[in-house]
Amino acid sequence: MTATSTTPAVDDLRQDRVQHGPFDTHYLESGVSDGPPVLLIHGSGPGVSGRANWQGLMRSPLADGRRLLAPDVVGFGETRAADGVELDHDTRVRHLLGFLDALGLDQVDVVGNSMGGALALALAHRHPERIRRMVLMGAVGIDFPITEGLDRVWGYTPSHDNMAALMRLFAYDQGLVTDELIELRFRATEVGDVQERYATAFAAPRQRHITAMALTEDELASIQTPTLLIHGRDDQIIPLEATSQRLLHILPSADLVVFHRCGHWTQIERAEDFQRHVAGFFS
């Protein structure tokens, strides 16, 4: 691993890069550098990145006294991997573990969104000493039949109309889906090879990607990490009943919070409630 090289801050969020193994990781940081570290792992939507998923949370009171870190998971955003690195679940787990090593972080709290929830579970299963507590939001990580909504997300093909339709699928509150948001996310899919990487990572048939990210019930039952599950009751991407409700009964140390009138964007649609639950849990 190598030391980080500082790059200019973007508005009030610090950004940086770190080289480790075959990965060149771009990440955002907020809070205090010597505070308890919190790793924020984003999901797998088209055009997603650490910024797209976490900028609101990184400016919230959760950053008071904590060090919030939001890397672009390999295959997404501005993070790069060496030629020949396969963009699959095991690579993403290895990437995040190397990121923690590169920053000298022996143990962190984790917030994992959707695909990020599966990555958090994998880290807690493979390296339990590295994860103190974790929050899983609308998490993958247990096998279930792919929903029409998730199949549409992973099968996205670039167009303004397709992005608008997906954004409306993510949110229960359609007022959140502004023309500006649609345009920002659409433009993010047109930068460089972003869409090519995305299409390769989630190529059809797509049920196999859910299965690849899933732990068995025995593996899940072995995870002792204190866990807070958060899910939107009206999530059309990752179904509450098939994921978080099952995880609640399998994980030995899990609680579940369900937000009504809320889709897949719990950290956005119920921002204040979400921040309050996460802060209390980590404290």
Buried (B, 14 or more C-beta within 10 A) or exposed (E): BEEBEEEEEEEEBBBBBBBBBBBBBBBBBBBEEEEBBBBBBBBBBBBBBBBBBBBEBBBBEBBEEBBBBBBBBBBBBBBBBEEEBEBBBEBBBBBBBBBBBBBEBEEBBBBBBBBBBBBBBBBBBBEEEBBBBBBBBBBBBBBBEBBEBBBBBBBBEBEEEBBBBBBBBBBBBEEBBEEEBBEEBBEBBEEEEBBEBBBEBBEEEBBEBBEEBBBEBEBBEBBEBBBBBBBBEBBBBBBBEBBBBBBBEBBEEBEBBBBEEBBBBBBBBBBEBBBBBBBEBBE
